[in-house]
Amino acid sequence: MFFALTEDQEAALMATRDDSEVRAFVEEVEMGDWDGVPLDCETDKAWDALHRCLSDGTLGCGRRLSPLDMAVLGGGHHYEGDDYVVAHLRADEAAQVAEALKTVDQSWMRQRYNRIDPGDYQGVLSDEDFDYTWYWFTKMRDFYLEAAAANRAVIFTVDQ
């Protein structure tokens, strides 16, 4: 799940001191009122293929190799345990990601999808899975454009 954070929410995240505080923060954000502006985005299980397609094909975390590499698992990480991910991008980084995502078309994404190592991927590579991945990509791209327009930081959360 992606969330676009206000400045106050980002400051609260930065003030967390341990995993339990990070979890509590995310729960609060999940329950928050977004004033009618859709500044959250689900990707279901497509986040795995999305990250692999937009990065180097692996699930490498916490990197800032390129704006596309940062879209899902890049940036700062605020959870130390192995059972949960909270990846954080500052507002300027989220804007860079939004710009980069505008350049991705279905053909480019398909080429990257076809390079995923099936032995390393938890899903089943197929036309149906690619269509599923592309659908969620368009939702994620729209979310980043909205977050960038609102000058918001972004977090991505997932249970592992």
N, C-alpha and C positions, 0 to 999 in steps of 0.2 A: 504494500500500500504506500502511495506517495501522499505527502502532505506539504502544502505551502505554508510556511510559518510567518507570522507577523514578527516585527522586531522584538516585541516583548516576549513572544514565545521562543524565539531564537535565544534571547538572553537567558530565559529560564532553562533551556536545554543546556546551554554552556555552563550554567551554575550547578548542574547535577554533579554529585560526587561519587556515585556508585551505580551498579546495575539496577538495584531496586528503585533508585530515584529516577533513572532513565525510563524504566518500565512504567512507573507512575506518571511521568511526564507524557509518555506516548498515550497512555490510557486517557489522560485528560484531553489531549489534542484530539483523539478519536471521538470523544464525546462533545467536543466544542461546537460552537455556533459559528458558521462561516458567513453570516450575514447575507445569505442567499447567493453568494458567489461560489461556484463549484471549484474549490481549491484543494481538492483531494482526488485521487485517482487510484483505482484498483487495477491490477494487472493479472489477477488470478495466478496461475502457475507459469504464465508466459515470461515472468521476470528472468528466469534462467536463460532461455533462448535469447531474449532481448539483450541481456548483458553480453552473452557470448557473441552475438552478431555485431554489437556496437563496440566491442573491445577486441582483444586478441584471441578470442575463441575459448578462453578459460573463464573460471569464476574468480579471478583475481580481485581482491577487495582493497578499498582504501587508496586507490591510485588516483593520480591526476595526470595521466599520460596524454590525454586529449579530452576535449569536451564530450565526445561520444563515449569514451571510456568511463567518464564520470557519471553518465546518465542514470545508472541503476546502483551499482555497488561502489562508485568512486567517492572521493572526498573524505572528510573526517568521519571516524567511527566512534560512537559513544557508548558502546556496550562491549564489555570485555569477555563475556561468556561465549560459548560455542553454540548456544541454542537459539540465538536471536541476533538480528542485525539491525542497527540504526545508523544508516549512512547519511551524512549531512553535507549539503552544499550551501555555501554562502550565496547571497542574492546575486552577486556578480558572476559567480560560477554557474548558477542556474540560468542566467541570461545567456552565457556562452553556450551552454548545453542546448537551450531553446534554438539559438541561431544554427547550431550544427545539425540539429534534428530536422530543420527545414530542408536540408540538402539531401536527406535520405529518401530515396524512392523505392518502390516495391522491387524493382529489378536488382538494385544494389543490395537490398536486404536479403533477397533470395540467394544471391551469390555468397553472401556471408553465412547464411543459414546452411547452405550446402557444404560449407567447410567445417561445420561442427563435428567433432569426433563422437561418433555414436556410442563408443565405449565409455565416454566420459559424461554423456548426457543422460539425465534421469528420465527424460521423455522418450518417445519413439519418433524419430525423424520421418516425416511423411508430408505429402501435400496438405493433408488436413491440419497437421500440426503447424505447418508454415502459415496457412491461412489464419489459424488461431493466433499465432505470434504476430502476424501483420495487423490483425484487428486490434490487439492490445497495444501494439506500437502506435497506431494512430491516436488512441485514447491518451497514451503517455505523452506524445508529441503535443497534442492540444493542451494537456495539463501544463506542460512546461511553458508553452506560449502564454497561457493565462498567468502563471506564476511570475514569469519575467515581466509581463505588462504591469503587474501589481508590485514589482520590485521586492519579491519575497524569496527568502531562503527556502530550501526544499530538504525534506528528509524522506528516505525510503526505509520501510520497516518490513521485516519478514522473519517468521519463525523458521528455524531450520530443522 
